Amino acid sequence: MFNKNLLAPFVLAMILSLFACGGAEPVEEEEVAPPSKIAFVSDRDGNGEIYVMDADGSNPTKLTNNPDRVIFTPAWSPDGSKIALFSDSDRISYPDVYVMDADGSNPTNLSNSPGWDLLPAWSPDGSKIALFSNRDGNWEIYVVDTDGTNQTNLTNNPADDFLPAWSPDGSKIAFNSNRDGNEEIYVMDADGSNPTKLTNNPATDHLPVWSPDGSKIAFYSDRDDNWEVYVMDADGSSPTNLTNNPAWDGSGDTLNLRALVWSPDGSKIAFNSDRDDNWEIYVMDADGSNPTNLTNNPADDFLPVWSPDGSKIAFNSDRDDAWEIYVMDADGSNPTNLTNNPASDKCPAWAP
């Protein structure tokens, strides 16, 4: 079951003209990009809403405004123009997948089903969204065009299939399934054909995450009697325990898929661990070497997410007695509270 042990900068291109002064040769001005953005969920207005702020914490802006509903896990489109989310705004306790423009306008219910529709995942080209739903009585993976058309059940299996993850080239989707009696990681073509089991272990193998170049898949497994971070080749070969520690490496938070994340260049993996008796954010080289505690704080620090250029990591922390969003340099230095609000601020998502 999916809840066992349990989610380019924001670009508005600015074109600066060439100009001449006093008959001199035209001078090209330096192009200035708009500030990077971070979306997040906050209950500062009494219910969960999606906000966006500049990456330095300035200019927090509420994008949604719907009382008496719960909103989860914002996910930016690859071009940064839209945000997907799942919310129970139309039917209490039956979340649907929505998409809206990056400024909060034009919210559209994409899934609109009689069941639970969870965790939208954008295809790399931004044309489709994968999700998982129990609308047919068990968890299946669906794909839908971003205007809500062409909803298609890709898995169509009596078992539970969940947690879809697109390959970087968009040709395949990795996912979890218990169709063999325990959770394993599978992969299928993006149209649902050729489902193939990648792991084959009596333990639980959970939460596939592709490397940026698509050559490897990282995942969690309890095959060593505690949660560890593993990596395998994209065809399932050469599974390797990267963490190999008696503590739990992995937060178990399925509804936020950023408890295990590759750096943008694929050289490192950030993850959660309680090996220091509380949840901290660690980073290691992609082969498991050089594990380093980045947060090193008696509070709980969760859910790392890399900035698009890999220079910073945003994360959640309760070190101020409320969940706040922090950012730090990729080496753990300069931790900064971005939200600094007595409400709960969670689920940071950096604009591409």
N, C-alpha and C positions, 0 to 999 in steps of 0.2 A: 504494500500500500504506500502511496506516495508520501504519507506523513510519518513514516517510520523514522524514529530518532530525529525527529525533528524537534534571491534571490539573487571624424574631422571636427575641431571645436564647433560650437554652435555657429554655423556659418551663414552670415549675410554678406555676400561679397561686396566689398567697397572698391569701386573703380575710380582711381585718381587720375585726373587728366594731366597731360604734359603741358607745360606753359613756357613761354619765352618772356624774357625780361630785358628791355633796352636793347633788343637786337641780338642778345646772346643766344647760344644754342639752346634748344629745349632741354629742360632739366626734369628727370623723372623723379617724382616724389616717392618716398618709401610707402609701400602699401601697409595700412594699419588694419589688423584683424580685430573684429569685435571681441570683447572678453569672453573667455570660456565660461560655460554655464554648468551648474549642477542642479538636477531636479531631485526632490526628496518628498517624503510624506510627513506631514505634521498635523497634530491635533490641537494646535494653538487656538483654533476657533471653535473648539468643542467637539469636532469630529474630524476624521482623517481626510485631509485634502492634499492635493499635490501643489507644491510650490516650486519655484525656480529661483536661483540666486546666481550672482556672479561667483566665480571660483574663489574669490577672496572673502566671500560671505556677504558682500554688499548687495543692495537692491533686491531683497527677498520679495517675491511677487506671488500671490496666490493665483493659480491657474484654474482651479475648479472651485465651485461654490454650490455644494449640494448637501444640505444638512440631512441628518438621519441616514447616512450611508457610510460604508467603509470602503476605502480605496487602498489598493496595494501596488507596490513595486512598479514605479515608472520605468519604461524602456524606450530609449530614443531610437528613432529610425536611423539607418546608416548615414543619411545625409543631414541629420539634425533638424529636419523640418517638422517632424511630428513626434508625438509621444504616445505609446500604447500603455494600457494599464488594465487591471481587472477590478471590477467594482460591483457591489450589490445595489446600485442606485435604482434599478427598475423593479427588483423583486427581493425582498428581505431574505437574506441567507442563500440566494442563488446568484453568485457573481457571474457577470458577463464580461467579455473583453471589449474594450473601447479603444478608439484612437482619436486623437485631437491634434490640431495644429500646435506648434511649439509655444504659441502665446496663449493657449487654452481655448481658442475659438474652434468652432465646428466639431464638437464632440459627436462621435458616431458609434453606435452599438454595432459591433461587427458580428458577434456570435449569436446573441438573442435566442438562446436555447432554453429548454425546460430544465436543464441540469446545471451543474457547476462547470464553468469555463475558466481555466486558470493559466497563468504564467505565459503571456504572449512573448513570442520570440520572433524577431524580424529576420526574414531571409536577407542574405548579404546584399542583394540588389534592391532591397526595400519594396519589392512588389508583392510579397506575401507575408503572412503571419502564421506561425505554427502555435498551437496551444494544445492542452489536453482537457478532456471533457468526459463527464459521466452521463451525458444525455441519453446514452443507449443502455444504461444500467451497469456499465463497467467503464473503467478509464480507457479512453482511446485517444490517439493523437490525430488531430485535425489540422488542416491547412485552409486558409481563407485569403482571398484577395483583399487588399487594403481598403476597398470600398464595400466590403462585406459580402461580395458575391463569390460563387464557386466554393462553398464550404464542402470539404471532402474529407471523409474518414480514411486516413492512410493505413491504419493498422488493422481494424476490423477483425479483432481476435477476442475470444471470450475471456481471456486473461486481462490483467490491468497493464496498460502501456502508458507511460507518462514521462515527463521531463525531456521534451524534445530539444535538441541542440544542433543547429545547422553547421555543416562543415564550412570553412572559410570561403570555398568556391561555390557554395550553394548547391552542390550536386548531391549531397547526402544529408541525412538526419540521423544522429545518434540518439538513443533513448533508453530508458529503463523499462523492463518488462518482468513480470513474474510468471510468464507462460510456461516455464519449466519448473515451477514450484518454489522458486526463490528468486530474489531480484538479481538479474543479470543485465549487462549492457549489450544492446543490439545496435545495428546500423542498418539503414535501408536507403534506397535511392529516394530522391526528393519527391517522387510521385508515389511512394509507398511500395514499390516493387523491390524484390531481392532482399527481404529481411534476413539478416545474418547475425548470429550470436557471436559476440566478440569475447565475452568472458564465460568461463565454465567452471564455477566453483560453488561448493555448497554454502559458502558464506554469502553475505549481502554485498554486491558491487553496485555502487550508487553514484549518481550525478556525473555524467560524462561531460568533460570540458575540452574542446579541441585546442590544440596549440595554434598560434597565429598562422603558421605555414601549412596546417592541415596534416602534418606527418604523424602526430601523436595525439593521444587522448589521455588526459589525467582524470582520475576518479577517486572516490573514497571506497574503502573496503574494510570489513571487520574480520577478514580471514585470519588475522593474527590475534583474534579475541579482543581487539580494540580497534577503534577507527584509525586508519592510516591513509596517507596519500600515496596512490600508485600512479604509474604511467605505463602505457603500452603503445606499441605502434598502432597506426590507424586501422590495420587489418586484424588487431587483437593479439599479435605476437609480442613476445618479449615483455610480459608484464613484470614490473619492477616496483618494489616497495621503496619509496623515496624517503619516508620519515623514520620508520623503524624505531619507534619510541613507545614505551609502555603507557604513556598518556594518550588522551584522545586528541587526534589531529583532525579537526573538522568540527563544525559547530552543530551539525544536525539540523540546520535551518533550511529546509527545502524551499520555503516560499521566498527566500532571498538567495539567489544562486551565486552570490559573489563571495561565499566563504572559501572558495578555491578559484584563484584567477591567475592566468598567465600574464606576464608583463607584455606590453605591446610588441616588443622585439623578440619575444619567445625565449629569452635567456634566463628568466626567473619565474618562480611561482610563489605567490603570496597565499597564506592559508591561516586558519585559526587553530590554536592549540591551547589546552589547559595544562601543559607540562610544568608550568610554574604556579600551579594551584589556583589559577584564575585564567579566564580567557584572554589571550594576547594575540597579536598579529605577528606572524613570522614571515620571513621570506627566505627562500633557498634558491640555489642555482637549479636549473632545469634537470640536472642529473641527481639532485638531492643533496649535493654538497653545500657546505657553508650555511647551515640553517642559522638564522639570526633573529632574535626577538627585537622587533622594531618599536613596540609600544612600552613594554617594561613598566607597567603601572598597576597598582593594586586593584583598580577598577576593572571592569570587563570591557574589552575592546573587540569589536566584531566587524565582519563583513567588509573587507578591504576592496577598493575599486581603484584601478590605476587611472591617472590622467592620460589623455590620448598620446602625449609625448613621452610618457613613462617617467617623468621627473617627480611626480607626486602621487600620494595615495590618500584618498578620502576613506573615512571609516566611521562607524558608530561607536560611541563610548558613553558609559554612565558615570564617568568620573566626576561629574558635577551634580550628581544625585538625580539627574534626569537624562534620558537619552538625547544626546547631542551629536551633531555631525562635526567631525574634526578633519583636518587635512595635515599631512606631514610630508616632508621630503622623502624620496624613495629609500633613503638610508635610515629613516626614523627620526631625523632631526627636525627641529622647528615645528612641533605639534601645535596646532592652532584651532581653537574652537570657532567654527564658522557660524553656528546658529545662536548659541548663548541665549536660550529661551527656556522658561520654566516648563513649557509643554514638552511633549515627546516628539523629537525630530529624528526620522529614521530613513533607511533605504536610499542612501545617496546614489545617484546615477549620473556619471559624467557625460556631458554631451560629446558626441564623436568629433 
